[in-house]
Amino acid sequence: MDIAIFGASGATGTLLTQRCLAAGHSVRALLRTTEKFPLRDQIRVIHGSPFNLASVSQTIEDADAVLSALGARSLKKEDVLERAVPQLIAAMENSFFQPKPVRRIIVLGSAGALPSALDKQPAWRRWIVQNIVYKTFLKCPVASQISQWNDLSHSKLDWTMVMPPMLTNGAARGVYRVDGDALPPNGSRISRGDVADFMMQQIDNPRWIRKGVYLSW
């Protein structure tokens, strides 16, 4: 399949690109710079910004699916998702009038996107995360994830939002828990590699279309 990837140069995006190439998919990615991207010679690179509709439209043209690992790279207010996701949606919805519409998108989200994410956690942990973690140092990233959820859920796309807890850079285990309602009990972390594997597997899986899905070890 022909896959368009956004955020390919990030920590999770690089793994996502590797997974797609290993599975035999053709990959194109929108990148601002390529000098430090190790997979640049194995993919089709489109130079540009995810905040620019023309660049996004060029990237998704005739793709079979879109994968996005876009997101803030710090705890500061960056508004990456607030600015980029509307462009992705607009470009994909505009493609509905083309010979090959691009409808499928799988995005990297966060468990903080929905208040029900912690429903299966112990009461003490739920209180700490909701009242301290999400309202202090994760305030801006959580706001961005809420924005991404709202934009996708009001779109006409076949979207899936993958919502892990804390991401680690450790090795993928290949075994993790999946839940469509909330984070699995005591689920607090998962590797980027496992998340990348799961996202790639959703390209042609209809189970989580127009839904969020939680992953954790």
C-alpha positions in Angstrom: 0.0 0.0 0.0 1.0 3.6 -0.5 1.2 5.3 2.9 1.6 9.0 3.7 3.2 9.7 7.1 3.3 13.0 9.0 5.7 13.5 11.9 8.0 10.8 10.3 11.1 12.4 11.8 10.0 12.2 15.4 10.8 9.4 17.8 7.6 7.5 17.2 7.3 8.6 13.6 10.7 7.1 12.7 9.7 3.8 14.1 6.4 4.0 12.3 8.2 4.6 9.0 10.5 1.6 9.7 7.5 -0.6 10.4 5.7 0.4 7.2 8.8 -0.2 5.1 9.4 -3.5 6.7 5.8 -4.6 5.9 6.4 -3.8 2.2 4.5 -0.5 2.0 5.5 2.4 -0.1 6.0 5.4 2.1 6.0 9.2 1.4 6.5 11.7 4.2 6.2 15.4 4.6 9.4 16.8 6.1 10.8 20.3 6.7 14.4 19.0 6.5 15.9 15.7 5.7 19.5 16.0 6.8 19.1 14.1 10.0 16.4 11.6 8.9 18.0 8.2 8.6 15.3 6.8 6.2 15.3 9.6 3.7 16.7 7.4 0.9 14.1 4.8 1.3 11.0 6.9 1.0 9.5 9.6 -1.1 10.1 13.0 0.6 7.8 16.0 0.2 9.4 19.1 1.5 7.1 21.4 3.4 5.1 22.1 6.5 2.0 20.3 8.0 0.6 23.7 8.6 0.4 24.4 4.8 -2.6 23.0 3.0 -0.9 22.7 -0.4 2.0 20.7 1.1 -0.4 18.4 3.0 -2.5 17.9 -0.1 0.6 17.0 -2.2 1.7 14.5 0.5 -1.7 12.6 0.7 -2.4 12.6 -3.1 -3.5 9.1 -4.1 -2.4 7.5 -0.8 -4.1 4.4 0.5 -3.9 5.6 4.1 -2.4 8.4 6.2 -0.5 7.9 9.5 0.2 10.8 11.8 2.7 10.9 14.7 2.6 14.7 14.9 2.6 16.3 18.3 4.5 18.7 20.6 8.1 17.9 21.3 8.1 19.8 24.6 5.7 20.6 27.5 5.4 24.1 26.2 2.4 25.5 24.3 3.3 24.6 20.7 -0.1 24.3 19.0 1.2 21.7 16.5 -1.9 19.6 16.5 -4.2 22.6 16.7 -2.6 23.9 13.5 -1.8 20.7 11.6 -4.8 18.5 12.1 -7.3 20.9 10.5 -5.0 20.9 7.4 -4.9 17.1 7.3 -8.7 16.9 7.5 -9.2 19.6 4.9 -6.8 18.0 2.4 -8.3 14.5 2.9 -11.9 15.8 2.7 -11.0 17.7 -0.5 -9.8 14.4 -1.9 -13.3 13.0 -1.8 -13.9 14.8 -5.1 -10.8 13.2 -6.7 -10.7 9.9 -8.6 -9.0 8.3 -5.5 -10.4 9.6 -2.3 -8.1 9.4 0.8 -10.3 8.5 3.8 -8.3 6.4 6.2 -6.1 8.1 8.9 -4.6 6.7 12.0 -3.1 9.2 14.5 -1.0 9.1 17.6 -3.0 10.6 20.4 -2.8 10.4 24.2 -4.9 9.0 27.0 -5.3 12.5 28.2 -7.6 13.3 25.3 -10.8 12.0 27.1 -11.8 12.3 30.7 -13.1 8.7 30.7 -9.5 7.4 29.9 -8.8 6.8 33.6 -12.1 5.2 34.5 -10.5 1.8 35.1 -7.6 3.1 37.3 -7.5 3.1 41.1 -9.2 6.2 42.6 -5.9 7.5 44.0 -4.1 7.4 40.7 -7.1 8.9 38.9 -7.2 11.8 41.2 -3.4 12.5 41.0 -3.4 12.3 37.2 -6.5 14.4 36.6 -5.8 17.1 39.3 -2.1 17.3 39.3 -0.5 15.8 36.2 -3.0 17.0 33.5 -3.5 20.4 35.1 0.1 21.3 35.6 3.1 20.1 33.5 1.0 18.2 30.9 -1.6 21.0 30.6 -0.5 22.1 27.1 0.0 18.6 25.5 -3.3 17.5 26.9 -5.1 20.5 25.5 -3.6 19.7 22.1 -4.8 16.1 22.2 -8.3 17.2 23.2 -8.3 19.5 20.1 -7.1 16.7 17.9 -9.9 14.4 19.2 -12.6 17.1 18.6 -11.4 17.9 15.1 -11.3 14.2 14.0 -14.6 13.3 15.6 -16.3 16.1 13.7 -14.7 15.2 10.4 -16.0 12.9 7.7 -12.8 10.7 7.7 -12.3 7.1 8.6 -10.1 8.0 11.6 -8.6 6.1 14.5 -6.9 7.8 17.4 -4.4 5.5 19.2 -4.2 6.7 22.9 -1.3 5.4 24.9 -0.2 6.5 28.4 3.5 7.4 28.9 5.7 6.4 26.0 9.1 4.8 26.6 12.1 4.4 24.3 12.6 0.8 25.3 12.3 -2.3 23.1 8.9 -3.3 21.9 7.5 -6.3 23.7 5.0 -7.3 21.0 2.4 -8.0 23.7 0.2 -5.3 25.2 -3.4 -4.7 26.3 -6.0 -3.0 24.0 -9.2 -1.4 25.3 -11.8 0.7 23.5 -13.3 2.2 26.6 -10.4 3.3 28.9 -6.8 2.6 29.8 -6.5 -1.0 31.0 -6.2 -1.2 34.8 -2.8 0.1 36.1 -1.8 0.8 32.5 0.9 3.5 32.9 3.3 3.0 30.0 4.1 1.4 26.7 7.0 1.5 24.3 7.0 3.7 21.1 7.8 0.5 19.2 4.7 -1.3 20.3 2.5 1.8 19.5 4.1 2.0 16.0 3.4 -1.6 15.4 -0.2 -1.2 16.4 -0.8 1.9 14.4 0.6 0.2 11.3 -1.6 -2.8 11.8 -4.7 -0.5 11.7 -4.2 0.6 8.1 -6.6 -2.0 6.8 -8.4 -3.0 10.0 -11.9 -1.6 10.3 -12.4 -2.4 14.0 -11.5 1.0 15.4 -12.7 3.2 12.6 -14.1 6.5 14.0 -13.0 5.5 17.4 -10.3 5.9 20.0 -8.4 2.9 21.3 -6.2 2.7 24.3 -2.9 0.7 24.5 -0.7 -0.2 27.5 1.5 -2.9 28.8 
